[in-house]
Amino acid sequence: MRLQMFDLAGADPAVRFSPYCWRIRMACALKGIALETLPWRFTEAALLPAGHKSVPTLVHPGGAMSESFDIAVWLEEQFPDTPAIMGDALGIAHLRLIAAWTEAQVSAALVRNVVLDIWSALAPEDQAYFRESRERRFGASLEFVQDGREGRVEAVRTALQPARMALRKGPFLGGERPSFADCLLFAPFMWVRSISLFDPLEPSDAIFAWRERMLDAAGGVARAAARAV
Ligand SMILES: N[C@@H](CCC(=O)N[C@@H](CS)C(=O)NCC(=O)O)C(=O)O
């Protein structure tokens, strides 16, 4: 089945940094599903299939869909012969909490520390849009928002404590093998890694070791991914 995904790109089209797209890139890699990614920029809304406004947008033989979590559920259903990474309806319901936690706590703790770095990695046509929309959201300049991030490292580490506790039980959140829970938490780390040198993790942190395992998972697709820095 031919699958194409519109994937947020930086000035260098090889740099793909959307955490939501990384959820799907990792899910496909873990399941062994071939995925063609199409570089897409914030200012290219008109290129998305009609009715779709954000990436990832997946184009498949039956149509198109957005919303990363829904795409992952669809992949799990459509490719039953590949390794399961979500489980049954109960597993999927629980994964929604993991997704919400990574967005509300982890990505929220990270974004202020990399927002100017994101802007720096963007193509010129995207920079104006990103600055205007994000400065409106934060009520301050990108420079002001990102300033002083060294003092916010501890807040990021604290936000990660639930995963640190869960990883006492096994090498991955999924147990012996990575699951979509791992994709959900790994995605914001790929967001940061793709466009920034900011790293809140110390090598002694269990999350650091887990991140190394995720970088190597599925043949090391994430470690091989292009970076803007
Ligand atoms: N809930 C959506 C969020 C997707 C999303 O926000 N994607 C961003 C890129 S990281 C986007 O397309 N933004 C468009 C814009 O800011 O104009 C999902 O899980 O797919």
The ligand as an ORCA input file, in Angstrom:
! r2SCAN-3c Opt
* xyz 0 1
  N      -3.186     17.333     16.961
  C      -2.403     17.355     15.742
  C      -1.398     18.472     15.838
  C      -0.612     18.638     14.544
  C       0.137     19.961     14.506
  O      -0.082     20.884     15.303
  N       1.060     20.057     13.532
  C       1.786     21.279     13.328
  C       3.222     21.000     12.992
  S       4.107     20.384     14.374
  C       1.159     22.016     12.175
  O       0.843     21.422     11.161
  N       0.980     23.333     12.319
  C       0.421     24.126     11.286
  C       0.546     25.584     11.629
  O       1.073     25.935     12.701
  O       0.120     26.364     10.791
  C      -1.762     15.996     15.504
  O      -1.586     15.236     16.478
  O      -1.484     15.651     14.341
*
